């Protein structure tokens, strides 16, 4: 089973560059807060590694 984070990343990669996403675009994965938190954590982790 894919995690919410994996589903979000997959959806973003399928759309390609130039697409603007809103929290509502990920509402089908659960509560908006549930969808945003893993993405924010991934972004922060990536920044620390750079």
Buried (B, 14 or more C-beta within 10 A) or exposed (E): EEEBBEBBBEBBEEEEEEEEEEEEBBEEBEEBEEBBEBBEEEEEEEEEEE
